[in-house]
């Protein structure tokens, strides 16, 4: 077993600790290009390692009140339904196409996060008046509690379903979708969105791993174990660093890292 599994796991954990997502965005390319793991096997390792690392991170954030359980469970319920569908779709695609679609997804998410207004990432509950035209579907009361209207619930369920689909298709936990969605649609602070995202990732990963194994694909325990150990070390470091950075700085660092990996994946697939 290569020590690079441990090192790459630390990178994944660092990303999860800092941003509540992005772990598998880095895990799959590192497994494929750094350890020569076939893309479909990399999906399984990524789901298992990211899921366990995210679970530990969620429990730590929960203890300090940085998780909204109700919102997270709503996301996770829809995500767990979408993950098996994504896993099936992944099995129908050529591996090169799968990786190029993965890179395109990364670029789209990075662009969306970069354009996000700083006020949405920095404020805890920056809510406009309830009669604002064209405002977000989800609103909060004076205490900051989410008002779960039918419109809000449908929106969160749809985004959760998309998260699960991406999880099964690409082996990603979906945090890069969950965190921006929680900030933009449920008007949650970036730091609380990170904690809630970790809850969703851990639950959706269970569904994704189950679908992966059900399809007859293996998850090598040795490499996955090293990834998890490294992930837990990186998670602790990322959470410590994240407490010292503003939400906007975290967001911009996340975007730059995602774009760098996307460019690398495209170059390797198009130009060998």
Secondary structure, DSSP 8 states (H G I E B T S, - for coil): --THHHHHHHHHHHHHHHHS--HHHHHHHIIIIIS---HHHHHHHHHHHHHHHHHHHHHHHHHTT---HHHHHHHHHHHHHHHHHHHHHHHTS-HHHHHHHHHHHHHHHHHHHHHS-HHHHH-S-----TT-TT--S-EE-TTS-EE--HHHHHHHHHHHHHHHHHHHHH----HHHHHHHHHHHS---HHHHHHHHHHHHHHHHHHHHHHHHHTT----HHHHHHHHHHHHHHHHHHHHHHTTS-HHHHHHHHHHHHHHHHHHHHHHHHH-
